[in-house]
Each structure stands twice: as C-alpha cells, then as structure tokens.
Amino acid sequence: MRKASIYLVLALMAVVASSASASEQDANEIMKKSHLAYYYAGDDGMADVTMTLIDKKGKERNREFAMLRLDLEEGGNQDYYTYFRKPSDVSRLTFMVHKTAGGNDQRWIYVPAVDLVKPISADDKNSSFVGSDFSYEDVSGRHWNEDKHTFVREDQLDGKSVFVIESAPKVEYQGFAKKVSYIDQSNYLPLKEEYYDNKGELARVFTAEKIDTISGIPTVTIRSMENVKKGSKTIVDFSKISYNVGITDDVFTERYLKTPPREYVK
Amino acid sequence: MKKIALLSIGLLLTAAVPSQSEVNIDGFLQGLYGGRLDETNPTSTEQTASETRFQLRAEHYGDKAEFFGRVDFVWDGADSVDYKWELREGFLKFRVGSGFDFKVGRQVLTWGTGDLIFINDVFAKDYRSFFIGRDDQYLKAPQNALRAEYYHNIGSFSLIWTPRFEANRLPTGRRLSYYNPMVPGIVGTGIDDMYYFDPPLPESKFENGEVATRFQRQIGNFNSALYFYKGFYKNPVGMDLVNMTAYYPKLNVYGASIRGAIWGGVLWLEGGYFDSREDQCGEKPNIPNSSVTGMIGFERQVATNLTINGQWQADYMLDYDYFAAQQMPGVFVRDEVRHLLTSRVTKKLKMETVTLSGFVFYSPSDEDMYLRLSTEYKYTDEVTLMAGANIFDGKHENTDFGQFAKNDNVYIKLTYGF
C-alpha cells in the first residue's frame, strides 16, 4: 500500500513535471516564432513611419521618419537606420542601432546642423524612443531568451484564435515584471501585449491595430502603445513597406549616417 | 545693397520651390532676448541679445548629387539696429566611384570626441553666440571648404581644405567684454570704441589655407582616429610687435582619439600636440609655446531620462620656464599644466517635452568657471520655449573664463519651427 502510494506520487510528479516542461517548451517555441514573425520579417525591410504621441489631455505630437532594417542573422543581430523628416527641429537627423541579441546594443546619432556624429550610451533599453510610449526595446525587440515563458491558455481575441502566453524576465528588469501576450495562431503576430509592473499593476498595453499582408508577409501596419498609468498613447503607422530590398550592411556605417542612402531614404 | 542681396536670395529660394518635386523646405522663426546681470560690465549695451531670426533650409537631391542650403536672416537690435543675413550652409555633395564622397561649399565641420571642448577639432567656433544663448548649432561657425572622404576596408580618410582661414568668433567688446593685456584689464566698447576687438586675418594667399586630415578606423567597439592640421591658431593669441595688434600665429596639430561603448556608457580619450610653428624653441614672448593636450571623458545614462557625463582635460606647456620668466609682474601666470574639468547633466521630463540641462566648465589651475543652465519646454511640435543663463566666474582677469566674469547673462527664447 505504502509502496503503491509512493509510486503513485512519483508517477504524478513525473507527469506534472513533464507536462510543465512540455508547455514551457511550447510557450518558448511560440514566442520564438512570434519574435521572428514580428521583428525579423524578410531578410531586410524598409518603411515610412508616422508616430502620433497623444498625452493625457489629448494633445498630439507627430514624428515622421524612414526606417531601414537588415537582419544579419535570423533571430540574432540586426542593424537599424532611422532618418527623421519631422518635426522641424529634428529634420534630417539620422540615427543608427547595431542590435546585439542578448547583449548591449550600439547606438549613434548624427546631428547635421553641427556635423556631429555621436555614440549614445545604450545601457538603458527601457528608455523612451523619441519621447513616445514605446521604448527602444519595443522598437528593436527584446530577445525571447531573456524571458521565461509560460503557456496560459488558448483563447479568442476579436474573432481570432490566440495563444495566451505569460512572460517574466529571467533577470530583474525595469521594463516589466510580467507580460501577457496574445499571439495570433495563424501567423504568430502579437495582437495584444499587457505589461505589468513590479507591483502587479497593468502599466502599458500594446495593440496591433491593423494587419496587412505585404509581399506575402503578414505585417502589423498600425500599432499602438497605451501607457495606462500616465494616460498617454502612441500610435505608429507604417506605410510604403517593402521587404527583401537588398539593403547591404555598409549602409549601417558612419558614411551613410552622414549622407543618407537616397536610394532608400527620399 | 544688403537689402537687395537679401531679397534676391529670398526670391531665388521661393522660385526654386514649386518647380521641383524633390525640393524640401523647412526652417524656423525665433526670438531671443537676453540681458547682462552685472552693472559694472564695460559694454555699450545692457542687452546681450535682442534678435529675431528666420532660418530657411532647402535641400534638393537628384541621382548624382544633392544640394543643401541654410540661410539665416537676423534683425538684431542688441547694440545697434542691424539687419543681416548669413549663409550658414550652402554645399553640394556627390559621390565618385564607390569610395569617394565630396562636399563642396559653405559648411559646418566637426570631428573629435569632446563634449564642448575641442583638441583636434580645429574648425571655427562662434563663442559670441555660445555665450549669449543662441542655439547650440551656432557654436560652430561655417567655413568655405572642400571636404573629400575616401572609404576603404582599412578605414576612412578625410581631407578638408579651407582656402581662406576662418577664425573663431570671439567677444568683440560690444555686448560681451573681454580681457585686454595692453590695458591690462577687462574692457568693452562702453569705455571706448578702441576696445572693439577685430584682429586682422592672415593674408588670403594659397599657402595660408587650412588643411585638416583624419584617418579613422573601427577597432571592435571602439572608433579610433588620427588627425593632422596645418593652419593657424583659431584665436588671435599672438602679438604683432610692429603694429602692436593681436594676430593669428601659424599652428600645426598632430593628434589621436579613441571612443566607444564600455561600462554601460561611452568612453572617450583624445590627445594632441600643438606645434607653434613660429616659435619652435618657445623663446618668443609674443607667440604661444607649443603644448600637449589630453582629454578623457565618460558619459552614462544613470537613471531613466537622466544622463551625466564628465571630462578632464590637461594642457601641458612645453617651454614653460622661459614663458613664466617673461610674464609681467602682477598678472596671473598660468600653471605649466592647465586642468579643465567639465560635467553635463541632462534630465528629460513629460515625454521629453521638458529638458533641464546644466553644463559646467571648471579649471582648478586657472581658478575660473563657466556655468550654462537651461530649461526647454516643447509646447507643441512647432513651438519651443527656452530660458537659460550663462554664468562666468574667475579669480583672475586674464584666464579663459575669468576674463568674461562681468558677462553673466540670462535669456529667453521662443522658436516656431515649420
């Protein structure tokens, strides 16, 4: 009897353990696919971006820029190039990021009015991207390996089947303590993400407002980030999106930081 | 005559706009008003700034080349009523083959690693603008130059030729006073018009052109560079003993720098040898000695939207003993090694619509300092309000910042960008 119960307990533990690891693996696999679908679409990409920053009083500010991306390694290092058009005080300013997956990124800014090339301290990935509700990391992507993912359930969101995944940073992180992602089962794009702070309170909500298929690649063309605590919201609208345009890595150097590559950036 | 030129440039720009689809035009309208805080300042006006500035920028690019122009029209009423315009930039940029980039025309040039202090950046600065609260972009004075850059696997090579020497723009005594060693003391046009300071430039001859070169190469996370400059001291630090006027002695600069991301921030190191070509042995009291200058700096974001940096610069005079022996009694004589410490603190608030900034220069060896404080508020994308102060202090009247001790000023600035 005793022996039997011990076996039962052991068997139960094994089942629990194996099922837990299975769902964890699934969750990790889902988040990896989602990461690749959202941040690594195509081998490279370019788009015109309009960013609308809305404060809690409803006052709007706008940023317009062109963005280029090159994947050096699928799911790994990437280069980003941003050319600002508006507002007037940042027009023609260029900005470059060499993203190191799982490491520290390198960022540079070029201010044309004083012909100044400057590396920027990139330690704080959590700081705001040009004053918006998106952080630098929201733009270039936090590596899926940096969080522990747990499968919660399958669900429906606005008529779409989604996986609900809960993620927690492996190492304590300023950006969030917990994130709940709703991943579209058909194309693995994140439809919604809820970011919770270390008090367990909802801080920010990401929403994929509009999804279009561009060159066969499902793409979030309008996205928003609402800062629930501050009452502000940022809406990002991507237009003129193209993938696999053949951008080469020499574009992401000081030469092109000083002289924008006009074949891509008009 | 000036008005005609102004009008014709305006017409030229407006005429260029609608015909071409790839011409982009923007700019700003700005009011800057400031006054000095020290009543004993010997300047002829209490206003350090009272100007309305209209900047127009135009760019056009085709397949082969691109043009960029930036013109400022200024209605300036601080000392005398003056309407003026300046071509800040007007250049053509083009590429030859796969490796060569050219930029020809009036342009602003910057290189080196320092934050508001410069060693190998021997391009023209405008301290008149810097000290009265004009935008940071006005610290750099434009120069007419040809820039050629060659990019290769082993690194990039830049050569800048400025046919006509461009000097730093220093306080003239009109709205900012300065130290005059002949008096000796702090002077301005409020005492006498003879204290209007405008030294003669080197003759416009081919051999008096400025040449600046740089070789740059990325080594891991670090960007390293070698520099060479052949031209003149940018400040009139020499004394012409025949005419008894200040002048610009010949100068060569040889230097190197390295900068990159480390320890969660950015670290930079730069050094240069200032070769005073007219005084190789350091024996001429009217010409500066050669010196070696080094700088180290580090910047880091210490909290969300809070960035702090610090720099330390040391300047070692090579023939110090002879220099010290030559000095007049009663005036402060600099140390053999002059030290300068600086720090910048920047805090952004309210979704980056509010920026608080402080920058301090402090020299423990010269016993002087300069503090720049500002608050900026972006009311909308178009409208920006700014208030700031420039505070100078020094124990001695003849040091770099001590000479401006009476020029403390506050200002407000309103900008509409379009």
Interface residues (C-beta under 8 A of the other chain):
Chain A: L53 D55 K59 R61 N62 K86 P87 S88 D89 S91 R92 N104 Q106 V111 A113 V114 D115 L116 V117 P119 I120 S121 A122 D123 D124 N126 S127 S128 V130 G131 S132 D133 Q174 S232 E254 R255 T259 R262 K266
Chain B: E22 D26 G27 F28 R57 E59 Y61 E66 R70 K93 R95 D101 Q107 V108 L109 T110 D136 Q137 L139 K140 E149 Y151 S156 Q216 N221 N223 R259 G260 A261 G264 G265 V266 E299 R300 Q301 T304 N305 T307 K348 M351 E352 T353 K378 T380 D381 E382 T384 T415 G417 F418
